[in-house]
Amino acid sequence: MSRITSLAAREGMTIVAVVHQPCSEVFELFRGLCLLASGSTIFFGPASTAAEESEEGLPCMPAEEAIDILVNSYKSSNTSEVANQEMRYVNEMDRAMIGRNRPGFVTKTLVLTRRSFVNMYRDIGYYWLRLAIYVCITVCLGTIFYHVGYGPDSIQARSHMLMFIATLLTFMAIGGFPSFVEDMKIFRRERLNGHYGVAAFVISNTLSSIPYLLLNAVVPGAIAYYLTSLQGKIEHFVYFALVLCACTMLVEVLMMIVATIVPDFLMGIITGVGIQGIMMLTSGFFQIPNNLPKIVWKYPMYYISFHKYALQGFYKNEFSGLVFQSNLGGQETVSGEKVIVELFQVETGHSRWVDLAVLCGMIVIYRLLFVVIIKVIDVVKPMLLGLTFRCNTKCICGIENLCSTS
């Protein structure tokens, strides 16, 4: 109430308030006073003169004054001193017990990991529905590209299949956005209550999601990989599944960042789709890298897009060591290494594992970016709310002044 009074004095405003049974401190803040009882006016005038309206003409003692007299009398007594000593002893014992029993960072992280894991297991829409859809899509994909072989047309078939896996299949990870928004709401509430911090939430969310992401990568990936008869060695499939898992993790972290900035379901999904669409276009598949415009689209978007590293890792993993039949005159076969260099313009100066390491590094960077954004929002949001409140106050004052002059 004192802040409202100071605001009214500073902005030149008049405030009308209806208060039920105010205390004497609040009562003294009012200048004009109207007392009502059973629909009738009992008093109307300056608030400072209301306390003098008694039958004897003497000022009325507020209840708070009588309470203060009793409280001060108790504080100066021996009983209060003895009670304070006992309370100090009990508080010291409580602080010692709380200090010993307060959970550490590791304990908080483990508890959050277990809770998040159970929540993901129970929520069908988080990963299980996505797994079912992935299986259906990879069955369709595997039967469409069934046994692509090593003919001239198999080069394009393999590249199209790998492109679909690296871009469109991981694109569907945005389906978990509603669950991300709910997790963020719980996180904000519990963080404001001081239960845990941002680091514990990020680590626990990462650890709890890894088993489900591996499941969503291995099962559908195996269906698509072996139906299309890609390279049969187990190390090639392991790399294929790891890249698919890393891409899905990147999309999930990206959607968590979007959920932090845009908490609305529809707007968040639209924003996530737009960001991934731009990354797909600059991945080097729809337009080969050398033909991308240098400004913006190649530098830096081509190197920022995680689809670029996923596609190049897939190409190196699949085409290296293979020999394809050629449809060029005078040349019967063409090596896979020549295909990825001349046709897809893949950077062969580093191995496929470097591409996977870049994807893992991007996961860490995205997680750190998520933490930084939360910290920035904590600082900027109160400033924006204060600025909005001041702007609204000035608008109201301007409208009142305009009405009074008219």
C-alpha positions as CSV (number, residue, x, y, z in Angstrom):
1,M,0.0,0.0,0.0
2,S,2.9,2.4,0.8
3,R,4.3,1.7,-2.7
4,I,0.9,2.5,-4.3
5,T,0.8,5.7,-2.3
6,S,4.3,6.8,-3.4
7,L,3.5,5.9,-7.0
8,A,0.3,8.1,-6.8
9,A,2.2,11.0,-5.4
10,R,5.0,10.7,-8.0
11,E,2.7,10.3,-11.0
12,G,0.0,12.7,-9.8
13,M,-2.7,10.1,-9.7
14,T,-5.8,9.6,-7.5
15,I,-6.4,6.1,-6.1
16,V,-9.7,4.8,-4.9
17,A,-9.4,1.6,-2.8
18,V,-11.9,-0.6,-1.0
19,V,-10.4,-2.2,2.0
20,H,-12.0,-4.7,4.4
21,Q,-10.9,-4.3,8.0
22,P,-7.6,-2.5,7.5
23,C,-5.0,-2.3,10.1
24,S,-4.1,1.1,11.6
25,E,-0.9,1.4,9.5
26,V,-2.9,1.0,6.3
27,F,-5.6,3.2,7.7
28,E,-3.2,6.1,8.2
29,L,-2.1,6.0,4.5
30,F,-5.6,7.2,3.3
31,R,-6.4,10.9,3.1
32,G,-10.1,10.7,2.5
33,L,-12.2,8.1,4.2
34,C,-15.8,6.8,3.7
35,L,-17.0,4.3,6.3
36,L,-20.1,2.2,5.5
37,A,-22.2,-0.1,7.7
38,S,-25.3,-1.9,6.4
39,G,-25.4,0.2,3.3
40,S,-25.4,3.5,5.3
41,T,-22.6,6.1,5.5
42,I,-21.1,6.3,9.0
43,F,-18.3,8.7,8.3
44,F,-17.1,10.7,5.3
45,G,-14.2,13.1,5.6
46,P,-10.5,13.2,6.3
47,A,-9.1,9.9,7.6
48,S,-7.1,11.7,10.4
49,T,-10.3,12.9,12.1
50,A,-12.1,9.6,12.0
51,A,-10.4,8.3,15.2
52,E,-11.8,11.3,17.2
53,E,-15.4,10.3,16.5
54,S,-16.3,8.7,19.9
55,E,-19.0,9.3,22.4
56,E,-16.7,11.1,24.9
57,G,-15.0,13.1,22.1
58,L,-11.6,11.4,22.9
59,P,-9.4,9.8,20.2
60,C,-9.9,6.1,19.8
61,M,-6.9,3.8,20.6
62,P,-6.1,1.6,17.6
63,A,-5.9,-2.2,18.3
64,E,-2.3,-2.3,17.1
65,E,-1.3,0.2,19.8
66,A,-2.7,-2.0,22.5
67,I,-1.0,-5.0,20.9
68,D,2.4,-3.2,20.7
69,I,2.1,-2.3,24.5
70,L,1.6,-6.0,25.4
71,V,4.4,-7.1,23.0
72,N,6.9,-4.6,24.4
73,S,6.1,-5.6,27.9
74,Y,6.7,-9.2,27.1
75,K,10.0,-8.5,25.4
76,S,11.3,-6.7,28.5
77,S,10.4,-9.6,30.8
78,N,12.7,-12.4,32.1
79,T,10.3,-15.0,30.5
80,S,11.1,-13.6,27.0
81,E,14.9,-13.9,27.7
82,V,14.6,-17.5,28.7
83,A,12.4,-18.3,25.7
84,N,14.9,-16.6,23.3
85,Q,17.8,-18.6,24.7
86,E,15.9,-21.9,24.2
87,M,14.9,-20.9,20.7
88,R,18.5,-20.0,19.8
89,Y,19.6,-23.4,21.0
90,V,16.9,-25.2,19.0
91,N,17.7,-23.1,15.9
92,E,21.4,-24.0,16.1
93,M,20.6,-27.7,16.4
94,D,18.2,-27.4,13.4
95,R,20.8,-25.7,11.3
96,A,23.4,-28.4,12.1
97,M,20.9,-31.1,11.2
98,I,19.9,-29.4,8.0
99,G,23.5,-28.9,7.0
100,R,24.2,-32.6,7.4
101,N,21.0,-33.7,5.7
102,R,20.9,-31.2,2.8
103,P,21.3,-33.1,-0.5
104,G,24.3,-32.3,-2.6
105,F,24.6,-31.7,-6.4
106,V,25.1,-35.3,-7.2
107,T,22.2,-36.5,-5.1
108,K,19.9,-33.9,-6.7
109,T,21.0,-34.9,-10.2
110,L,20.5,-38.6,-9.6
111,V,17.0,-38.0,-8.1
112,L,16.0,-35.7,-11.0
113,T,17.4,-38.3,-13.5
114,R,15.3,-41.1,-12.0
115,R,12.2,-38.9,-11.9
116,S,12.7,-37.8,-15.5
117,F,13.4,-41.3,-16.7
118,V,10.1,-42.6,-15.0
119,N,8.2,-39.7,-16.5
120,M,9.5,-40.4,-20.0
121,Y,8.6,-44.1,-19.5
122,R,5.0,-43.3,-18.5
123,D,4.4,-40.6,-21.1
124,I,3.4,-42.3,-24.3
125,G,3.8,-39.2,-26.4
126,Y,7.3,-38.5,-25.2
127,Y,9.2,-41.4,-26.9
128,W,7.0,-44.5,-27.4
129,L,4.6,-42.9,-29.9
130,R,7.6,-41.5,-31.7
131,L,9.2,-45.0,-31.8
132,A,6.1,-46.5,-33.3
133,I,6.0,-43.8,-36.0
134,Y,9.7,-44.2,-36.7
135,V,9.3,-48.0,-37.1
136,C,6.4,-47.5,-39.6
137,I,8.4,-44.9,-41.6
138,T,11.6,-47.0,-41.7
139,V,9.6,-50.0,-42.9
140,C,8.2,-47.9,-45.7
141,L,11.7,-46.5,-46.4
142,G,13.3,-49.9,-46.4
143,T,10.8,-51.5,-48.7
144,I,11.0,-48.5,-51.1
145,F,14.8,-48.7,-51.3
146,Y,14.9,-52.5,-50.9
147,H,18.3,-53.9,-51.8
148,V,19.5,-50.9,-53.7
149,G,22.5,-52.8,-55.2
150,Y,25.6,-51.4,-56.8
151,G,24.3,-50.2,-60.2
152,P,24.5,-46.7,-61.6
153,D,21.1,-45.7,-60.1
154,S,22.1,-47.0,-56.6
155,I,24.3,-44.0,-56.0
156,Q,21.4,-41.6,-56.0
157,A,19.2,-44.1,-54.2
158,R,21.7,-44.4,-51.3
159,S,22.2,-40.7,-51.1
160,H,18.4,-40.0,-51.0
161,M,17.8,-42.6,-48.4
162,L,20.6,-41.3,-46.2
163,M,19.3,-37.7,-46.7
164,F,15.9,-38.8,-45.4
165,I,17.4,-40.4,-42.4
166,A,19.6,-37.5,-41.5
167,T,17.1,-34.7,-42.0
168,L,13.4,-35.7,-42.2
169,L,13.5,-38.6,-39.7
170,T,15.3,-36.5,-37.1
171,F,13.0,-33.6,-38.0
172,M,10.2,-35.5,-36.3
173,A,11.8,-35.1,-32.9
174,I,9.9,-31.9,-32.6
175,G,6.9,-34.1,-31.7
176,G,8.2,-34.1,-28.1
177,F,7.8,-30.3,-27.9
178,P,4.6,-30.3,-25.8
179,S,6.4,-32.5,-23.2
180,F,9.4,-30.2,-23.2
181,V,7.1,-27.3,-22.4
182,E,5.6,-29.1,-19.5
183,D,9.0,-30.0,-18.2
184,M,10.1,-26.4,-18.4
185,K,7.0,-25.3,-16.4
186,I,7.9,-27.7,-13.7
187,F,11.5,-26.7,-13.8
188,R,10.7,-23.0,-13.4
189,R,8.5,-23.6,-10.5
190,E,10.9,-25.9,-8.6
191,R,13.9,-23.7,-9.4
192,L,12.1,-20.6,-8.0
193,N,11.5,-22.7,-4.8
194,G,15.2,-23.3,-4.6
195,H,15.1,-27.1,-5.0
196,Y,17.8,-27.3,-7.7
197,G,19.6,-25.3,-10.3
198,V,19.9,-25.2,-14.1
199,A,23.0,-27.4,-14.2
200,A,21.3,-30.3,-12.3
201,F,18.2,-30.1,-14.6
202,V,20.3,-30.1,-17.8
203,I,22.5,-33.0,-16.8
204,S,19.5,-35.1,-15.5
205,N,17.5,-34.4,-18.6
206,T,20.4,-35.5,-20.8
207,L,21.1,-38.7,-18.9
208,S,17.5,-39.8,-18.6
209,S,16.9,-39.3,-22.4
210,I,19.9,-41.1,-23.7
211,P,18.4,-44.7,-23.3
212,Y,15.3,-43.7,-25.1
213,L,17.2,-41.9,-27.9
214,L,19.4,-44.9,-28.4
215,L,16.3,-47.1,-28.6
216,N,14.7,-44.7,-31.1
217,A,17.9,-44.8,-33.2
218,V,18.8,-48.5,-33.1
219,V,15.5,-50.1,-33.8
220,P,14.3,-48.0,-36.7
221,G,17.8,-47.6,-37.9
222,A,18.3,-51.3,-38.1
223,I,15.1,-51.8,-40.1
224,A,16.1,-49.1,-42.6
225,Y,19.7,-50.1,-42.7
226,Y,19.4,-53.8,-43.4
227,L,16.3,-53.6,-45.7
228,T,18.2,-51.3,-48.0
229,S,21.3,-53.6,-47.8
230,L,23.8,-50.9,-46.9
231,Q,27.3,-51.9,-45.8
232,G,26.9,-55.0,-43.7
233,K,29.8,-54.6,-41.3
234,I,28.7,-54.0,-37.7
235,E,31.0,-51.1,-37.2
236,H,29.2,-49.3,-40.1
237,F,25.8,-49.8,-38.5
238,V,27.1,-48.7,-35.1
239,Y,28.3,-45.5,-36.6
240,F,25.0,-45.1,-38.5
241,A,23.0,-45.5,-35.2
242,L,25.3,-43.1,-33.3
243,V,25.0,-40.3,-35.8
244,L,21.2,-40.8,-35.9
245,C,21.1,-40.6,-32.1
246,A,23.3,-37.5,-32.0
247,C,21.1,-35.7,-34.5
248,T,18.0,-36.6,-32.5
249,M,19.6,-35.2,-29.3
250,L,20.5,-32.0,-31.2
251,V,17.0,-31.5,-32.3
252,E,15.7,-32.1,-28.8
253,V,18.1,-29.6,-27.3
254,L,17.1,-27.1,-30.0
255,M,13.5,-27.5,-29.1
256,M,14.3,-27.1,-25.4
257,I,15.9,-23.8,-26.3
258,V,12.8,-22.8,-28.3
259,A,10.6,-23.9,-25.4
260,T,12.5,-21.5,-23.1
261,I,12.0,-18.5,-25.5
262,V,8.6,-19.4,-27.0
263,P,6.5,-21.3,-24.4
264,D,3.4,-21.5,-26.6
265,F,2.9,-24.9,-28.2
266,L,1.9,-23.8,-31.7
267,M,4.4,-20.9,-32.0
268,G,7.2,-23.1,-30.6
269,I,6.6,-25.9,-33.2
270,I,6.5,-23.3,-36.0
271,T,9.7,-21.8,-34.8
272,G,11.5,-25.1,-34.5
273,V,10.3,-26.2,-38.0
274,G,11.6,-23.0,-39.5
275,I,15.0,-23.3,-37.9
276,Q,15.4,-26.9,-39.0
277,G,14.2,-26.1,-42.5
278,I,16.9,-23.5,-42.9
279,M,19.5,-26.0,-41.7
280,M,18.3,-28.6,-44.1
281,L,18.5,-26.2,-47.1
282,T,22.1,-25.4,-46.2
283,S,23.2,-28.9,-45.5
284,G,24.8,-29.4,-48.9
285,F,22.2,-31.9,-50.3
286,F,19.6,-29.7,-52.0
287,Q,22.4,-27.5,-53.3
288,I,26.0,-28.7,-53.4
289,P,28.4,-26.8,-51.2
290,N,30.3,-25.0,-54.0
291,N,27.1,-23.6,-55.4
292,L,25.8,-22.2,-52.2
293,P,26.0,-18.3,-52.0
294,K,29.1,-17.4,-50.1
295,I,27.5,-14.7,-47.9
296,V,25.2,-16.1,-45.1
297,W,24.3,-19.4,-46.7
298,K,27.8,-21.0,-46.9
299,Y,29.5,-18.7,-44.3
300,P,28.3,-19.4,-41.7
301,M,25.0,-21.3,-42.2
302,Y,26.6,-24.3,-44.0
303,Y,29.1,-24.9,-41.2
304,I,26.5,-24.2,-38.4
305,S,24.0,-26.8,-39.8
306,F,24.4,-30.1,-38.0
307,H,22.8,-31.8,-41.0
308,K,26.0,-31.1,-42.9
309,Y,28.1,-33.2,-40.6
310,A,25.5,-35.9,-40.4
311,L,25.2,-36.2,-44.2
312,Q,29.0,-36.2,-44.7
313,G,29.4,-38.8,-42.0
314,F,26.8,-41.0,-43.5
315,Y,28.3,-40.6,-47.0
316,K,31.8,-41.5,-45.8
317,N,30.4,-44.4,-43.8
318,E,28.4,-45.8,-46.7
319,F,30.4,-45.1,-49.9
320,S,33.9,-45.6,-48.7
321,G,35.3,-48.9,-49.9
322,L,32.4,-49.6,-52.4
323,V,32.6,-49.9,-56.2
324,F,29.7,-49.0,-58.4
325,Q,28.9,-49.7,-62.0
326,S,29.3,-46.6,-64.1
327,N,27.0,-45.4,-66.9
328,L,29.8,-43.4,-68.4
329,G,31.3,-44.6,-71.7
330,G,34.7,-46.2,-71.5
331,Q,34.5,-46.5,-67.7
332,E,33.0,-49.7,-66.2
333,T,33.2,-48.9,-62.5
334,V,33.6,-45.9,-60.2
335,S,34.8,-46.0,-56.6
336,G,32.8,-44.7,-53.7
337,E,35.5,-42.3,-52.7
338,K,35.3,-40.7,-56.1
339,V,31.6,-40.4,-55.9
340,I,31.5,-38.6,-52.6
341,V,34.3,-36.2,-53.6
342,E,33.2,-35.3,-57.1
343,L,29.4,-35.7,-56.9
344,F,28.6,-34.8,-53.3
345,Q,31.7,-32.6,-52.6
346,V,32.3,-34.2,-49.3
347,E,35.3,-33.0,-47.3
348,T,37.6,-36.0,-47.1
349,G,40.4,-34.3,-45.2
350,H,39.1,-35.8,-42.0
351,S,37.5,-39.1,-41.1
352,R,33.8,-39.9,-40.4
353,W,34.5,-40.0,-36.7
354,V,35.5,-36.3,-36.7
355,D,32.0,-35.5,-38.1
356,L,30.5,-37.5,-35.2
357,A,32.8,-35.7,-32.8
358,V,31.6,-32.3,-34.2
359,L,28.0,-33.4,-33.6
360,C,28.8,-34.4,-30.0
361,G,30.5,-31.0,-29.5
362,M,27.4,-29.2,-30.9
363,I,25.3,-31.1,-28.4
364,V,27.5,-29.7,-25.6
365,I,27.4,-26.2,-27.0
366,Y,23.6,-26.3,-27.4
367,R,23.2,-27.4,-23.8
368,L,25.5,-24.6,-22.6
369,L,23.5,-22.2,-24.8
370,F,20.3,-23.4,-23.1
371,V,21.8,-22.6,-19.7
372,V,23.0,-19.2,-20.8
373,I,19.6,-18.3,-22.2
374,I,17.8,-19.3,-19.0
375,K,20.3,-17.0,-17.0
376,V,19.8,-14.1,-19.4
377,I,16.0,-14.5,-19.2
378,D,16.2,-14.3,-15.4
379,V,17.9,-11.0,-15.7
380,V,16.1,-9.5,-18.7
381,K,12.5,-10.5,-17.8
382,P,12.1,-8.4,-14.6
383,M,13.5,-5.4,-16.5
384,L,11.0,-5.8,-19.3
385,L,8.1,-6.2,-16.9
386,G,9.1,-3.1,-15.0
387,L,9.4,-1.2,-18.3
388,T,6.0,-2.4,-19.4
389,F,4.5,-1.4,-16.1
390,R,5.9,2.1,-16.3
391,C,4.7,2.5,-19.9
392,N,1.2,1.4,-19.0
393,T,1.2,3.8,-16.0
394,K,2.2,6.8,-18.2
395,C,-0.5,5.8,-20.7
396,I,-3.2,5.8,-18.0
397,C,-2.0,9.1,-16.6
398,G,-2.1,10.6,-20.1
399,I,-5.7,9.4,-20.6
400,E,-6.8,10.8,-17.2
401,N,-5.2,14.2,-18.0
402,L,-6.9,14.2,-21.4
403,C,-10.3,13.4,-19.9
404,S,-9.9,16.0,-17.1
405,T,-9.0,18.8,-19.6
406,S,-11.9,17.9,-21.8
